[in-house]
Amino acid sequence: MSELYELPDGWEWKSLGQLCDFVRGPFGGSLKKQIFTESGNAVYEQSHAIYNQFDEIRYFIDDEKFEEMKRFELRPNSLIMSCSGTIGKVAIVPKSIKKGIINQALLMLTPNDELNNIFLKLMMESNFFQTLLSENSTGATIANVASVKVLKEIKIPLPPLSEQQRIVSKLDNLFEKIDKAIELHQQNIDGIDGFMASVLNEVFLELEGRYGVIKINNIVQETKNKTPKNNSETPFTYIDISSIDNKSFKIVAPKKLIGKEAPSRAKKEVIYGDIVYSTTRPNLKNISIIKEKYDNPIASTGFCVLRVNQKAINNYLFYYLITDKLFEQIEPNIRGSQYPATSDRFLKNCNIPNTPLKIQQKTVKYLDEISQKIEKLKALQIEKKKSLKALKSSILDRAFRGEL
């Protein structure tokens, strides 16, 4: 656990157990899908803490089940914290919420009269607290917040209530200005993305008008499915593009995970130069080109592997695949409510301008030049956003050392 530091006069270290009432959500088996109803009392999930919103409810329980689980009722002005996977995201429960309970992935903290709930939220968002939380989490693959008993023992710096209120007010004023600056940079990023998207649409619309269209299936080769066998002597390179930004207009190399056990869903062979397109949400539309010669590379069934034939160059196909025009063709064929997805067949059946190879090469050269300039502008805006967010973190840490 991180070492405690010296506090200003009038401040003291107190454990969360001394300052808050804790309620961890029920065991997962208590909220099986068959008990959910179409309406009734809300079941609040991690997403409500992660996105700080309480209006969109996916699951409900009836009054009888609510009474049975009343100890997990969500209380206005309390805080909820995400406890699994994306841990440590905090939101204050508004006064006018729909009656309901928390699920197993949430922790509810209700501060006593010594502790301002906004002060606590800001404290829990600080690097100091997030480090403590990380040090007390469990799980190698999916992080989980430690037991309530451990969390109650975490000590936080506590100033008098009047000082808490002053700090909250000061941070509110500072963060309002910083957030406006961050929003401005995000608007610039969105504008840059919008410009590139419009360039792509205009280019391919012109090519379509000039040369007509052809099915993608006619410019790609057949690729093999592959049932990998785990071999301790031959590590697999698992191709993962889930982390690539959907709005990336540059050719990005996918993340590779090297291991000696092949993931169960990894059944597609990929080679240098292949395009991989994610056909399943939440990563639907993520796309990349295999830019390295990996050892024994494989991709999961959630990706469509596109290998161009002699009628096309892969960068040309890549640029078309990230256009709005292409997605408009796919969208009507997306199926599934919980895990929406399309298929390789639907993707390959989409139209693409039937452009001669020489024109494809000129098109790619033109789009590469624009993309490189755009990415430099975008990177500058992203860096400025990061700097402002780092400034917020620095101010938070100073605040809870009594230096604000």
C-alpha positions in Angstrom: 0.0 0.0 0.0 1.2 3.5 -0.8 2.9 5.4 2.1 0.9 8.0 3.9 2.2 11.5 3.8 2.3 14.4 6.2 -1.0 16.4 6.3 -1.7 20.1 7.1 -2.9 21.1 10.5 -6.5 20.2 11.1 -6.4 17.3 8.6 -6.3 13.6 9.7 -6.0 10.2 8.1 -9.2 8.2 8.4 -10.2 4.8 7.0 -13.1 4.6 4.6 -14.8 2.2 7.0 -14.9 5.1 9.5 -16.5 7.5 7.0 -18.8 5.4 4.8 -21.4 2.7 4.8 -20.5 0.0 2.3 -22.8 -2.2 0.3 -21.3 -4.5 -2.3 -23.7 -5.8 -5.0 -25.2 -9.3 -4.5 -23.5 -12.5 -5.8 -24.1 -13.0 -9.5 -26.3 -16.0 -9.0 -28.8 -13.8 -7.2 -29.6 -12.0 -10.4 -30.1 -14.6 -13.1 -31.6 -13.5 -16.4 -34.8 -15.5 -15.9 -35.8 -13.2 -13.0 -35.7 -10.0 -15.1 -38.9 -8.4 -16.2 -39.7 -5.9 -19.0 -40.3 -3.1 -16.5 -40.4 -2.5 -12.8 -37.5 -1.7 -10.4 -34.2 -0.9 -12.1 -31.0 -3.0 -11.8 -28.0 -0.7 -12.0 -24.8 -2.0 -13.6 -21.2 -1.0 -14.0 -22.0 1.1 -17.1 -23.9 3.5 -14.8 -20.7 4.2 -12.8 -18.4 4.1 -15.8 -20.4 6.6 -17.9 -22.0 8.5 -15.0 -25.5 8.1 -16.3 -28.6 6.6 -14.6 -31.3 6.9 -17.3 -30.6 4.0 -19.6 -31.7 0.8 -17.8 -31.4 -2.7 -19.4 -32.7 -4.9 -16.7 -35.7 -4.7 -14.2 -37.0 -6.8 -11.3 -40.5 -7.0 -9.9 -41.6 -5.7 -6.5 -41.3 -9.1 -4.9 -37.7 -9.6 -5.9 -36.9 -6.0 -5.0 -38.2 -6.5 -1.4 -36.1 -9.7 -1.2 -33.0 -7.7 -2.2 -33.8 -4.4 -0.6 -30.5 -4.2 1.2 -28.9 -3.5 -2.2 -31.2 -0.6 -2.9 -29.5 2.3 -4.6 -29.5 5.4 -2.4 -29.6 9.0 -3.7 -26.4 11.0 -2.9 -24.4 7.8 -2.4 -21.5 6.9 -4.7 -21.3 3.8 -6.9 -17.9 2.4 -8.0 -17.2 -0.2 -10.8 -15.5 -3.3 -9.3 -14.7 -5.6 -12.2 -12.7 -5.2 -15.4 -12.9 -1.4 -15.6 -12.4 -0.8 -11.9 -12.5 2.5 -9.9 -14.9 4.5 -12.1 -17.1 6.5 -9.7 -20.5 8.3 -10.0 -22.7 10.2 -7.5 -26.3 8.9 -7.5 -28.7 11.7 -8.3 -31.7 12.5 -6.2 -34.3 11.7 -8.9 -33.4 8.2 -9.8 -35.7 5.3 -10.6 -36.0 2.9 -7.6 -33.7 0.0 -8.0 -30.8 -2.1 -6.8 -27.1 -2.5 -7.7 -25.8 -5.6 -9.3 -22.7 -7.7 -8.4 -20.2 -5.5 -10.2 -20.9 -2.4 -8.2 -20.0 -1.1 -4.8 -22.1 1.6 -3.1 -20.6 4.0 -0.6 -22.8 6.3 1.6 -20.7 9.0 3.3 -21.5 10.0 6.9 -21.8 13.6 8.1 -18.0 14.1 8.3 -17.5 13.6 4.5 -18.8 15.6 1.6 -19.8 13.2 -1.2 -18.4 15.4 -4.0 -15.1 15.6 -2.1 -15.1 11.8 -1.8 -15.8 11.4 -5.5 -12.9 13.7 -6.4 -10.7 11.9 -3.9 -11.5 8.5 -5.4 -10.7 9.8 -8.9 -7.2 11.0 -7.8 -4.0 9.2 -8.7 -3.5 8.6 -4.9 -6.7 6.6 -4.5 -6.5 4.9 -7.9 -3.0 3.6 -7.0 -4.3 2.3 -3.7 -7.2 0.6 -5.5 -4.9 -1.0 -8.0 -2.6 -2.3 -5.2 -5.6 -3.9 -3.6 -7.2 -5.5 -6.7 -7.1 -9.1 -7.7 -7.2 -11.1 -10.9 -4.6 -11.5 -13.6 -6.7 -11.2 -16.7 -9.8 -9.3 -15.4 -9.1 -7.0 -12.5 -11.4 -7.2 -9.5 -11.7 -4.8 -6.6 -10.6 -6.5 -3.3 -13.1 -7.4 -0.6 -15.1 -4.8 1.2 -13.1 -5.6 4.4 -9.9 -4.5 2.6 -11.5 -1.4 1.1 -12.7 -0.3 4.5 -9.2 -0.2 5.7 -8.0 2.2 3.0 -7.1 5.5 4.6 -7.8 8.9 3.0 -6.7 12.4 4.0 -9.7 14.2 5.7 -9.8 18.0 6.2 -12.6 19.7 8.2 -15.9 19.8 6.4 -15.6 23.5 5.7 -12.2 22.9 4.0 -13.7 20.0 2.0 -16.4 22.4 0.7 -13.7 25.0 -0.2 -11.6 22.5 -2.1 -14.7 21.2 -4.0 -15.6 24.7 -5.0 -12.0 25.6 -6.0 -11.7 22.4 -8.1 -15.1 22.9 -9.7 -14.0 26.4 -10.9 -10.6 25.1 -12.2 -12.0 22.0 -13.8 -14.7 23.9 -15.6 -12.1 26.0 -17.4 -9.9 22.9 -18.2 -12.9 20.9 -19.4 -13.9 23.7 -21.8 -10.4 23.6 -23.2 -10.5 19.8 -23.5 -13.9 20.0 -25.2 -12.5 22.5 -27.7 -9.6 20.2 -28.6 -12.1 17.3 -29.0 -14.2 19.4 -31.4 -11.0 20.0 -33.4 -10.3 16.2 -33.5 -13.9 15.5 -34.6 -13.6 18.2 -37.2 -10.4 16.6 -38.5 -12.0 13.2 -38.6 -15.0 14.7 -40.4 -12.8 16.3 -43.0 -11.0 13.1 -43.8 -14.2 11.2 -43.9 -15.6 13.7 -46.4 -12.5 13.4 -48.6 -12.8 9.6 -48.7 -16.5 9.8 -49.6 -15.9 12.3 -52.3 -13.0 10.4 -53.8 -14.8 7.1 -54.0 -18.1 8.6 -55.2 -16.2 10.2 -58.1 -14.5 6.8 -58.9 -17.8 5.0 -58.7 -19.3 7.5 -61.2 -16.4 7.1 -63.6 -15.7 3.4 -63.4 -18.9 1.7 -62.0 -18.8 -0.8 -59.2 -17.7 -4.4 -58.6 -18.3 -6.7 -55.7 -15.5 -6.9 -53.1 -15.7 -10.6 -53.6 -14.2 -10.2 -57.1 -11.1 -8.5 -55.9 -10.1 -10.8 -53.0 -8.8 -14.3 -52.8 -10.2 -17.2 -50.9 -8.5 -17.5 -47.5 -8.2 -20.7 -45.4 -9.7 -21.4 -42.0 -7.2 -22.9 -39.7 -7.8 -25.1 -36.7 -4.7 -24.4 -34.6 -3.0 -27.1 -32.5 -1.3 -26.0 -29.4 2.4 -26.7 -29.6 4.8 -25.7 -26.9 7.6 -25.5 -29.5 5.8 -23.1 -31.9 4.2 -20.0 -30.3 1.2 -18.5 -31.9 0.9 -14.9 -32.9 -2.7 -13.9 -32.2 -3.8 -10.9 -34.2 -5.9 -8.5 -32.1 -7.3 -5.2 -33.5 -9.8 -4.5 -30.7 -7.7 -1.6 -29.5 -7.7 0.3 -32.8 -9.7 3.5 -33.0 -12.7 3.1 -35.4 -11.9 6.7 -36.6 -8.3 5.9 -37.5 -7.7 7.0 -41.1 -4.2 5.6 -41.2 -3.0 2.1 -41.7 -2.3 0.8 -38.2 -0.5 -2.4 -37.4 -2.7 -4.6 -35.1 -1.7 -5.6 -31.6 -0.2 -9.0 -31.5 -0.4 -11.4 -28.5 2.2 -14.1 -28.6 1.5 -17.3 -26.7 1.9 -21.1 -26.8 -1.8 -21.7 -26.4 -4.0 -20.8 -29.3 -7.2 -18.9 -28.3 -10.2 -21.1 -28.8 -11.9 -18.8 -31.3 -8.7 -18.2 -33.4 -9.4 -20.2 -36.6 -8.4 -17.9 -39.4 -5.0 -17.9 -41.1 -3.5 -14.5 -41.9 -0.4 -13.5 -43.8 1.6 -10.4 -44.5 -0.5 -7.8 -46.4 -3.9 -9.2 -45.4 -6.6 -6.8 -44.3 -8.5 -7.9 -41.1 -12.0 -6.3 -40.5 -13.8 -6.9 -37.3 -17.4 -8.1 -38.0 -18.6 -8.2 -34.4 -19.4 -5.5 -31.9 -18.1 -3.9 -29.7 -15.3 -3.7 -32.2 -17.4 -3.7 -35.4 -15.6 -1.7 -38.1 -12.2 -1.9 -36.5 -9.8 -2.6 -39.4 -6.1 -3.1 -39.9 -3.5 -4.4 -42.4 -1.0 -7.1 -41.4 2.2 -5.1 -41.8 4.7 -7.6 -40.4 5.7 -11.2 -41.1 4.7 -12.9 -37.9 5.4 -16.5 -36.9 2.3 -18.7 -37.1 -0.2 -15.8 -37.2 -3.9 -16.5 -36.6 -7.1 -14.4 -36.2 -10.4 -15.1 -34.5 -13.6 -15.9 -36.2 -14.8 -12.4 -35.3 -12.6 -11.0 -38.1 -13.0 -11.2 -41.9 -9.7 -11.7 -43.6 -9.4 -10.0 -46.9 -6.5 -10.9 -49.2 -6.5 -8.9 -52.5 -6.0 -10.6 -55.8 -4.3 -9.2 -59.0 -7.2 -6.8 -59.5 -6.6 -4.6 -56.5 -3.9 -3.2 -54.1 -4.6 -3.7 -50.4 -4.2 0.0 -49.4 -6.9 0.9 -51.9 -9.3 -1.6 -50.4 -8.3 -0.5 -46.9 -9.3 3.1 -47.6 -12.6 2.1 -49.1 -13.4 -0.1 -46.1 -13.2 2.8 -43.7 -15.7 5.0 -45.7 -19.2 5.7 -44.5 -20.4 4.5 -48.0 -19.1 1.0 -47.2 -20.7 0.9 -43.8 -24.0 2.0 -45.2 -24.0 -1.2 -47.3 -23.2 -3.4 -44.2 -25.5 -1.8 -41.7 -28.8 -3.3 -43.0 -27.2 -6.8 -42.6 -26.1 -6.3 -39.0 -27.9 -9.0 -36.9 -28.3 -9.6 -33.2 -29.4 -7.3 -30.3 -27.0 -8.2 -27.6 -23.9 -8.9 -29.8 -24.6 -7.3 -33.2 -22.5 -8.7 -36.0 -22.3 -9.0 -39.7 -20.6 -11.8 -41.7 -17.8 -12.3 -44.1 -20.3 -13.1 -46.9 -22.2 -9.8 -46.4 -18.9 -7.8 -46.3 -17.5 -9.4 -49.5 -20.9 -8.9 -51.2 -20.6 -5.1 -50.8 -19.8 -2.9 -53.9 -16.5 -1.1 -54.4 -15.5 1.2 -57.4 -14.2 -0.9 -60.2 -11.0 1.2 -60.5 -8.1 0.2 -62.8 -4.8 -0.6 -60.9 -3.0 2.5 -62.1 -5.8 4.7 -60.9 -5.9 2.8 -57.6 -2.2 3.6 -57.1 -2.7 7.3 -57.8 -5.7 7.3 -55.4 -3.7 5.7 -52.6 -0.8 8.1 -53.1 -3.2 11.1 -52.9 -5.1 9.7 -49.8 -1.8 8.8 -48.1 -0.5 12.4 -48.5 -3.7 13.8 -47.0 -3.9 11.2 -44.3 -0.3 12.0 -43.1 -1.0 15.7 -42.9 -4.3 15.1 -41.1 -2.7 12.7 -38.6 -0.1 15.3 -37.7 -2.8 17.8 -36.9 -4.8 15.2 -35.0 -1.8 14.1 -33.0 -1.2 17.7 -31.9 -4.8 18.0 -30.6 -4.7 14.6 -28.9 -1.4 15.6 -27.2 -2.9 18.9 -25.9 -5.9 16.9 -24.6 -3.6 14.5 -22.7 -1.7 17.5 -21.2 -4.9 19.0 -19.9 -6.0 15.7 -18.4 -2.6 15.3 -16.8 -3.0 18.9 -15.4 -6.3 17.9 -13.8 -4.7 14.8 -12.2 -1.8 17.0 -10.9 -4.3 19.5 -9.4 -6.3 16.7 -7.8 -3.1 15.3 -6.1 -2.2 18.7 -4.9 -5.7 19.3 -3.5 -5.5 16.2 -1.4 -2.1 17.1 0.0 -3.5 20.4 1.2 -1.6 22.4 -1.4 -4.6 24.0 -3.2 
